[in-house]
Amino acid sequence: MNRFRPGNALRLLRSGAEYFPALMEAVNEARSEVWIETYIFADDPSGRAVAGSLVEAAGRGVAVRVLVDGWGAKHYLTGSLERYLVEGGVRLLRYRPEVAPWQFRSHRLRRLHRKIAHVDGRVGFVGGINLIDDMNTPGHRPPRVDFAVRVEGPSVAGIVHATARVWALCELVQFRTREVPLFPEPHHVPRAGGQTAKFTIRDNLSHRRDIERAYLAAIRTAKKEIVVACAYFFPGIRFRRALIVAAARGVQVTLLLQHRVEYRLLHYASRALYGQLLAGGIAIEEYHRSFLHAKVAVVDGRWATVGSSNIDPYSLLMSREANMFVRDAGFAGELRLELMQMVQAGARRVGPQHWAARSPLAKGLCWVAYGCVRVAMGMLGYGGNEWWSGRRRHHRRGFGETITRITRGRK
């Protein structure tokens, strides 16, 4: 059972500007092994800097293993960077490599979206930051906003087990020489501090809803405040109800969401939920200063999470994800301060009356996008009706309900 463990030492890392130096420092001190999992490994200044540290470590005899997602790294990990890594002694694997891009199957959406690493089984990293430069998003200033956490202590054991397990599975299904056991031995990590935390993953086997359950447990027990910052926010009915119920009992619920458009369909589909959330007393702040890539939350200033999992069907139903959940007032307070500064310096409040006064065209665009996402998820066999409505009398409603909402001008 995945439980909170005391004895950890945690450090919040703000975007790549803090994450990459911390990761490279740990790699430069590695003695036996380095493991990295990332969705994207880009051939840009930050990616090449990390690659240089990995090759140097491999050159002095450290076993360096890098696992990238077969789709996420497809357009970023260039042939020259891959050759540099492999020829430098880095063991490189792809998770679910694209073997038949002209054929589409729903299982191709089951990606390795988590961003985790550990060095010598003693220091680990968990977060939402890919190995890509903060400025590697065309047309935006200032840098992309994201978070990660550096951890020492007992919670690193979960990272060690997770990386070894998926690596071994990739070796097995890709008919590679087996270097890593499919069932790794438990790894013990001594205490390193006084903070309580747990490392939690989401997969399609025995941990399908672990991250969502951890979120819901914190929301349902919140007494004063919930702050969620999420790049792609498209929650199911359980999550929406939990937030609305918390607001109804007097909890101040604030959502810090992306204002800039990156993926148009999901961007507008998520806004179809704004009316329900605003009517439930939830404050929505849209971050406009730069791209928001964070997936973090703070509850009551004592509970916090930092990880790769968005609150949307892709993360909660399909991908491999990883979050660190923390029970510590110091860490949670530091993260909350960062989020409040983002709200004050770079966000705009979405007002209920302003939202209700949108044009019929704007409302229709949101509901058409919502209907498209809903139909697509249904065709792929993910989620079920409970993700969307949660009530039996709505189980037969589909895209037609969306059209009805548009024609009636409902928000």
C-alpha positions in Angstrom: 0.0 0.0 0.0 1.3 3.4 -0.9 1.6 5.4 2.3 3.1 8.7 3.4 6.6 8.2 4.7 8.4 10.5 7.1 12.1 11.3 7.0 12.4 13.0 3.6 14.2 16.2 2.5 12.4 18.0 -0.2 13.3 21.1 -2.3 10.9 22.9 -4.6 12.3 23.6 -8.0 10.9 26.4 -10.2 10.9 25.7 -13.9 14.0 24.5 -15.8 16.1 27.4 -14.6 16.3 25.6 -11.2 15.5 22.0 -12.2 18.3 21.5 -14.8 21.2 22.7 -12.6 19.9 20.6 -9.7 19.6 17.5 -11.9 23.0 18.0 -13.5 24.6 18.6 -10.1 23.3 15.2 -8.9 24.4 13.5 -12.2 27.9 15.0 -11.8 28.1 13.4 -8.4 26.8 10.0 -9.5 28.9 7.0 -8.5 27.0 4.0 -9.8 23.7 4.8 -11.7 21.5 7.4 -13.2 17.9 6.8 -14.4 15.8 9.3 -16.2 12.3 9.1 -17.6 10.9 12.0 -19.7 8.2 12.6 -22.2 10.3 15.1 -24.2 14.1 15.2 -24.6 14.8 18.2 -26.8 17.9 19.0 -28.9 18.1 22.6 -27.5 20.5 24.4 -25.1 19.0 22.8 -22.0 18.6 19.4 -23.5 22.2 19.4 -24.7 23.5 20.6 -21.3 21.8 17.7 -19.6 23.0 15.3 -22.3 26.6 16.5 -21.7 26.3 15.6 -18.0 24.9 12.2 -18.8 27.7 11.4 -21.3 30.3 12.5 -18.8 28.8 10.3 -16.1 28.8 7.3 -18.5 32.4 8.0 -19.4 33.5 7.5 -15.8 31.7 4.2 -15.5 28.2 5.2 -14.3 25.4 3.2 -15.7 23.1 5.8 -17.3 19.7 4.8 -18.5 17.3 7.3 -20.3 13.8 6.3 -21.2 11.9 8.7 -23.5 8.3 8.4 -24.8 8.1 7.2 -28.4 5.7 9.9 -29.3 6.7 12.8 -27.1 10.3 12.7 -28.1 9.6 12.0 -31.8 9.9 15.6 -32.9 12.4 16.8 -30.3 15.1 14.1 -29.9 17.1 14.6 -33.1 19.3 11.9 -34.7 22.4 13.8 -33.8 21.5 14.1 -30.1 20.5 10.5 -30.0 23.9 9.4 -31.5 25.7 11.7 -29.1 24.0 10.0 -26.2 24.4 6.4 -27.4 27.9 6.8 -28.6 28.7 8.4 -25.3 27.7 5.2 -23.4 24.1 6.2 -22.4 21.6 3.4 -22.6 18.6 4.9 -24.4 15.1 3.3 -24.9 11.8 4.5 -26.3 8.5 3.8 -24.6 6.0 2.5 -27.2 8.0 3.6 -30.2 6.0 4.5 -33.3 6.3 1.4 -35.6 3.2 2.1 -37.8 2.3 5.8 -37.7 -0.3 5.3 -40.5 -2.3 3.0 -38.3 -4.2 4.4 -35.3 -5.2 2.4 -32.3 -6.4 3.7 -28.9 -3.5 2.1 -27.1 -1.2 4.5 -28.8 -2.5 7.2 -26.4 -1.1 5.3 -23.4 2.1 7.3 -23.3 5.0 7.8 -20.8 4.1 11.3 -19.6 5.9 11.2 -16.3 9.1 13.1 -15.6 11.2 11.4 -13.0 14.8 10.6 -12.2 17.0 9.2 -9.6 20.8 9.1 -9.0 22.4 6.2 -7.1 19.0 5.4 -5.6 19.6 8.2 -3.0 18.3 11.4 -4.6 15.2 11.7 -6.8 13.4 14.2 -9.0 9.6 14.3 -9.7 7.7 17.0 -11.5 6.2 18.3 -14.7 9.4 19.6 -16.4 10.5 17.9 -19.6 14.1 18.0 -20.8 13.4 21.1 -22.9 14.4 24.7 -22.6 11.9 27.0 -20.8 11.9 29.2 -23.9 11.3 26.4 -26.3 7.7 27.4 -27.1 7.4 29.7 -30.1 6.1 33.2 -29.6 6.0 33.6 -25.9 7.8 35.6 -23.2 8.7 35.2 -20.3 9.7 31.6 -19.8 7.2 28.7 -19.4 6.1 28.1 -15.7 6.5 24.7 -14.2 7.6 22.9 -11.0 9.5 19.9 -9.9 10.8 18.6 -6.5 14.1 17.2 -5.5 13.8 14.5 -2.8 16.1 12.6 -0.6 14.9 9.9 1.9 12.5 7.0 2.0 10.2 8.3 -0.8 13.1 7.8 -3.3 12.5 4.0 -3.0 9.3 4.4 -5.0 11.1 6.2 -7.8 13.8 3.5 -8.0 11.2 0.7 -8.3 9.1 2.6 -10.9 12.0 3.4 -13.2 13.3 -0.2 -13.0 9.9 -1.7 -13.6 9.1 0.2 -16.8 12.6 -0.2 -18.2 12.3 -4.0 -17.7 8.9 -4.0 -19.4 10.4 -2.1 -22.4 13.3 -4.6 -22.7 10.8 -7.4 -22.6 8.3 -6.2 -25.2 11.1 -4.9 -27.5 13.0 -8.1 -27.3 16.1 -6.4 -25.9 18.8 -8.1 -23.9 17.5 -8.3 -20.3 19.6 -6.1 -18.0 17.0 -5.2 -15.4 14.8 -7.7 -13.5 11.1 -7.5 -14.3 10.4 -7.7 -10.5 13.1 -5.6 -8.9 14.0 -6.1 -5.2 12.7 -3.6 -2.7 15.1 -0.7 -2.3 15.7 0.8 1.2 16.6 4.5 1.5 17.5 5.9 4.9 16.0 9.0 6.4 17.4 12.3 5.2 15.1 15.0 6.8 11.9 15.6 8.6 9.3 16.0 5.9 6.5 13.5 5.1 5.8 12.5 1.5 4.7 9.8 -0.8 5.6 9.0 -4.4 2.5 8.0 -6.4 2.2 6.7 -10.0 -0.7 6.2 -12.4 -0.7 3.3 -14.8 -3.1 1.0 -16.6 -2.7 -1.9 -14.2 -2.8 -1.8 -10.4 -2.5 2.0 -10.0 -5.2 3.3 -12.4 -6.7 5.9 -10.1 -4.1 6.4 -7.4 -3.3 10.0 -8.3 -6.9 11.0 -8.6 -7.8 9.3 -5.3 -5.0 11.2 -3.6 -6.4 14.5 -4.9 -9.9 13.7 -4.0 -9.0 12.6 -0.4 -7.3 16.0 0.1 -10.2 18.0 -1.4 -12.8 16.2 0.6 -11.0 16.8 3.9 -10.1 20.5 3.1 -11.2 23.0 5.7 -10.0 26.4 4.6 -8.4 26.6 1.1 -7.7 24.7 -2.1 -5.4 26.1 -4.8 -5.0 24.1 -8.0 -2.7 25.2 -10.8 -3.1 23.0 -13.9 -2.1 23.5 -17.5 -4.8 21.2 -18.9 -7.9 21.2 -16.7 -10.8 19.0 -17.9 -11.9 17.0 -14.8 -14.5 14.3 -14.5 -17.7 14.5 -12.5 -16.0 13.1 -9.3 -13.4 15.8 -9.3 -15.9 18.6 -10.2 -18.3 17.6 -7.5 -15.6 17.4 -4.9 -14.5 20.9 -5.6 -18.1 22.3 -5.7 -18.9 20.5 -2.4 -15.8 21.9 -0.8 -16.7 25.4 -1.9 -20.3 24.9 -0.6 -19.0 24.1 2.9 -16.9 27.3 3.0 -13.6 26.3 1.5 -12.0 28.9 -0.7 -11.3 27.1 -4.0 -9.1 28.8 -6.5 -8.2 27.3 -9.9 -5.1 28.8 -11.7 -5.5 27.8 -15.3 -3.9 28.4 -18.7 -5.1 31.5 -20.6 -2.9 31.1 -23.7 -4.1 28.7 -26.4 -1.8 25.8 -27.0 -4.2 22.9 -28.0 -7.3 24.6 -29.3 -9.8 21.7 -28.9 -9.0 21.0 -25.3 -8.6 24.7 -24.6 -12.2 25.5 -25.6 -13.6 22.2 -24.3 -12.4 22.9 -20.8 -14.1 26.2 -20.8 -17.5 24.5 -21.3 -17.1 23.6 -17.6 -16.5 27.2 -16.4 -20.2 28.0 -15.9 -20.7 25.0 -13.6 -17.6 25.8 -11.6 -18.3 29.5 -11.2 -21.9 28.8 -10.2 -20.5 26.5 -7.5 -18.5 29.3 -6.0 -15.1 28.4 -7.4 -12.7 31.2 -8.3 -11.0 30.8 -11.7 -7.8 32.7 -12.4 -6.4 32.5 -16.0 -2.7 32.9 -16.2 -1.8 35.0 -19.2 1.8 36.2 -18.5 3.4 33.1 -20.2 2.6 29.5 -20.8 1.5 27.6 -17.7 2.7 24.0 -17.7 2.4 23.3 -14.0 0.5 20.4 -12.4 0.5 21.3 -8.7 -1.9 22.0 -5.8 -2.0 23.1 -2.2 -4.7 22.3 0.4 -5.0 24.2 3.7 -1.3 25.2 3.5 -0.2 21.8 4.8 -0.8 19.4 1.9 0.8 19.8 -1.6 1.5 17.9 -4.7 3.9 18.4 -7.6 4.0 16.1 -10.6 3.3 15.3 -14.2 -0.4 14.6 -14.0 -2.9 17.1 -15.4 -6.5 16.9 -14.3 -7.9 15.7 -17.6 -8.8 12.4 -19.3 -5.3 12.0 -21.0 -3.5 12.0 -17.6 -6.1 10.4 -15.4 -7.2 7.7 -17.8 -4.4 6.8 -20.2 -0.9 7.9 -19.5 1.8 6.8 -17.1 2.1 9.7 -14.6 3.9 10.4 -11.4 3.3 12.9 -8.5 4.9 13.6 -5.2 2.4 14.2 -2.5 3.6 16.1 0.6 2.3 16.7 4.1 4.5 19.5 5.3 3.5 23.1 6.2 6.9 24.5 5.1 6.9 23.0 1.6 3.2 23.6 1.1 3.6 27.2 2.2 6.4 27.8 -0.2 4.5 26.4 -3.1 1.4 28.4 -2.1 3.4 31.6 -2.0 4.6 30.9 -5.6 1.1 30.3 -6.8 -0.3 33.5 -5.1 2.5 35.6 -6.7 1.5 34.1 -10.1 -2.1 35.1 -9.4 -1.2 38.6 -8.4 1.4 39.3 -11.1 0.1 37.4 -14.1 -3.5 36.2 -13.9 -6.9 37.6 -14.5 -10.1 36.6 -12.6 -12.9 35.1 -14.7 -16.1 36.8 -13.3 -19.4 34.8 -13.3 -21.4 37.7 -14.8 -18.8 38.4 -17.5 -18.7 34.7 -18.3 -22.5 34.4 -18.6 -22.6 37.5 -20.9 -20.4 35.9 -23.6 -21.8 35.8 -27.1 -23.7 32.8 -28.4 -20.9 32.1 -30.8 -18.4 31.9 -27.9 -20.6 29.6 -26.0 -21.3 27.5 -29.0 -17.6 27.1 -29.7 -16.9 25.8 -26.2 -19.8 23.3 -26.3 -18.9 22.0 -29.8 -15.3 21.5 -28.6 -16.6 19.7 -25.5 -18.8 17.5 -27.6 -15.9 16.6 -29.9 -13.7 15.6 -27.0 -16.5 13.6 -25.4 -17.3 11.7 -28.6 -13.6 11.1 -29.3 -13.1 9.7 -25.8 -16.2 7.5 -26.1 -15.0 6.1 -29.5 -11.6 5.3 -28.0 -13.3 3.5 -25.1 -12.0 5.7 -22.3 -13.8 7.2 -19.3 -17.4 6.0 -19.5 -20.3 8.3 -18.9 -19.4 8.7 -15.3 -16.5 10.9 -16.4 -18.9 13.3 -18.0 -22.2 13.3 -16.1 -22.1 10.8 -13.2 -25.9 10.4 -13.2 -27.7 7.4 -14.7 -30.4 9.5 -16.3 -27.7 11.1 -18.4 -26.2 7.9 -19.6 -28.0 8.1 -22.9 -27.2 11.7 -23.6 -24.4 12.4 -26.0 -23.5 14.9 -28.6 -27.2 15.8 -29.1 -27.2 17.3 -25.6 -24.3 19.4 -26.6 -26.1 20.8 -29.6 -29.2 21.5 -27.5 -27.1 23.5 -25.1 -25.7 25.5 -28.0 -29.1 26.3 -29.5 -30.5 27.3 -26.2 -27.5 29.6 -25.5 -26.8 27.9 -22.2 -23.4 28.6 -20.6 
